[in-house]
Amino acid sequence: AAPLILEGVRTAAVQSVGLTAVAALIGAGGLGWFIFQGLGQAAADLILLGAIPIIVLALLVDAVMRAIITLATPKGLGVGKQ
């Protein structure tokens, strides 16, 4: 059951990184501030300044979680490469 639980944790972790931009709506700042400023000013450079680091962080969290899941999965239970 541990691999399935960790898959859920991976999904939640990636979603939380992706949704940090929404925190700018309540004045929390962060990278989302650049996105919303860019949307308000129609400035693609500001949008990308906030969006690209969020994408990179989400991909990094996903890769780390996948590695953890691979290490936590017993050899006989893996799906795919055996």
C-alpha positions as CSV (number, residue, x, y, z in Angstrom):
1,A,0.0,0.0,0.0
2,A,2.9,2.3,0.6
3,P,3.6,3.0,-3.2
4,L,0.0,4.0,-3.7
5,I,0.0,6.3,-0.7
6,L,3.3,7.8,-1.9
7,E,1.7,8.4,-5.4
8,G,-1.0,10.4,-3.7
9,V,1.6,12.4,-1.8
10,R,3.5,13.0,-5.0
11,T,0.3,14.3,-6.7
12,A,-0.5,16.6,-3.8
13,A,3.0,17.9,-3.6
14,V,3.1,18.8,-7.3
15,Q,-0.3,20.4,-7.1
16,S,0.7,22.5,-4.0
17,V,3.8,23.8,-5.8
18,G,1.7,24.7,-8.9
19,L,-1.0,26.4,-6.8
20,T,1.4,28.6,-5.0
21,A,0.7,31.2,-7.6
22,V,-2.8,31.5,-6.4
23,A,-1.4,32.8,-3.0
24,A,-0.8,36.1,-4.8
25,L,-4.5,36.7,-5.0
26,I,-4.7,37.1,-1.2
27,G,-1.6,39.3,-1.1
28,A,0.9,36.6,-0.1
29,G,3.3,37.6,-2.8
30,G,5.7,35.1,-4.2
31,L,6.1,34.1,-7.8
32,G,2.4,34.4,-8.4
33,W,2.7,38.2,-8.0
34,F,4.7,38.3,-11.2
35,I,2.1,36.3,-13.0
36,F,-0.8,38.5,-11.9
37,Q,1.1,41.7,-12.5
38,G,1.9,40.5,-16.0
39,L,-1.7,39.6,-16.7
40,G,-2.8,43.0,-15.5
41,Q,-0.3,44.8,-17.6
42,A,-0.4,42.4,-20.6
43,A,3.3,41.8,-20.1
44,A,4.4,38.4,-21.2
45,D,7.8,38.8,-19.6
46,L,6.4,39.2,-16.1
47,I,4.1,36.2,-16.7
48,L,7.0,34.0,-17.7
49,L,9.1,35.4,-14.9
50,G,6.7,33.8,-12.4
51,A,5.5,30.8,-14.4
52,I,8.8,29.3,-15.5
53,P,10.3,28.9,-12.0
54,I,7.0,27.4,-10.7
55,I,7.0,24.9,-13.6
56,V,10.7,24.0,-12.8
57,L,9.9,23.6,-9.1
58,A,6.9,21.4,-9.9
59,L,9.0,19.2,-12.2
60,L,11.8,19.0,-9.6
61,V,9.4,17.9,-6.8
62,D,7.8,15.4,-9.2
63,A,11.2,13.9,-10.1
64,V,12.3,13.7,-6.4
65,M,9.0,12.1,-5.4
66,R,9.2,9.5,-8.3
67,A,12.7,8.6,-7.1
68,I,11.4,8.1,-3.5
69,I,8.6,6.0,-4.8
70,T,11.0,3.8,-6.8
71,L,13.2,3.3,-3.8
72,A,10.2,2.5,-1.5
73,T,8.6,0.0,-3.9
74,P,9.6,-3.6,-3.3
75,K,11.2,-5.2,-6.4
76,G,8.4,-7.7,-7.2
77,L,5.6,-5.1,-6.9
78,G,6.8,-2.6,-9.5
79,V,4.8,-2.0,-12.7
80,G,6.7,-1.8,-16.0
81,K,10.4,-2.6,-16.1
82,Q,11.1,-5.7,-14.1
